């Protein structure tokens, strides 16, 4: 499996899990709507990348970087490193350990997706 397919697979997993989490665990309707809108646009971008390839990898990697940042903010909020006022957005079923685990797994998956999807130049052999 090449790194682009693995990256796209991670993006799909992140989008599905985030969408399900938004629908099942978030009590705030406005935040749920915003999350679903962001996920929908990211899904369309990913679909276009799969169909067309090329420069669209930058767009999908950008979405993943945003998802990575969101989950890192969630980890920091739950750890008490900073206060954003969005603590309710990062809690899952009011369970702290589950929420921290979710944020950590999602940040890691999104970070790896960014790493796998960023276009790289071919490097010349050192020999």
N, C-alpha and C positions, 0 to 999 in steps of 0.2 A: 504494500500500500504506500503510495507516495505521500509526501508531507502535505500537499494541497488537499487531497481527499481526507486525510486525517484532520486537518484544520477545519474543513467544511463540516465534517462529522461532529467535531467539538462545538462548532457554532450552532448546529442544529440541536444538539443536546442542551446547550446553554439556553437557547431560545425556548425549547419545549419545557424545560424545568422551570425557567423564570415565568413563563406564561401560566403554567399550572400553579406555581406558588402564588402568583399575583391573584389568580382567581379563587384559590382555596383559602389563603391565610390572611389576606389584607382586608382590614375592616374599612379603610378609607376609600370611598368610591372615586374621588378625584385622583388619588395616587394610583389606584388600579387602572383607571382610564389612561393616564399618562404612560404607565408601564406597558399596557397593551398596545398603545400607539407606537411606542419606541420599538417594541418587539416585532410588530407588524412591518414597520419600515425596514428593520434589520433583516427580517425574513425575506422581504422583496429584494433587498440588496444582495443577499446571499443567493437567492434564486437566479438573479441576473448574472451574478458571478459564475455560477455553475453552468449556465447556458452560454455565456459569452466569453468568460475568462478575461484575460488581458489585465487592463488597469483597474478593473473592478475589485481586485484583491485589496487595494489600498482602502477602498470604501468599507469593505467587510472587516478588514483589520482595524479600521478606525472605530467601527461599531463595537468590536470586541474590546478595544482599549477603553472605550467608554463604559462597557459592562464591567471590565476589570476595575476601573476606578470607582464605580458605584459600590461594588462589593468590598473594596478596600476601605471606603468611607464607612460602610456598614460595620466592618470589623473594628475600625477605630472607635466608632460610636459605642459599640457593645463593650469594648475594652475600657472605655472611659478616657481614651487619649484625647478626644475632642468632643464637643457637643454641637450637633447640627440642628437639633430640634426634630429630627426625623426618626427618633428611636423606635416609634411604632411601625415605621416602614421596614425596619430591619428585624423585628421580632417575629418569630414563627410560633404561632399558638402560645404565646407568652412563655416560651421555654427558652431560657438563656443558652444552655449547652447546645441544643438543637440549632438555634439561630447562629451561634458562632461557627458550628460545623458547616452549616449551609453556606454562610458567607465565605468561609475559607475554601470550600470545595469549588464554589462558583468563581471566586477570584482566581484560583489556580487554573481551572478549565479555560476561562477567558484569556488569561495570560499566556497559556500554551497555544491557544488558537491564534493569538496575535503573532507569537513567535513563528508558528508554522505557516501563516498566510502572508507574512510580509515578503514581497518580492526581493530576491537576492540576485546580485550579479554573479555570473559564473566566474570562479576564481581560476587563474592559470596555475598549472602544476608548478611546484617548487623544484622539481627535478631538472 
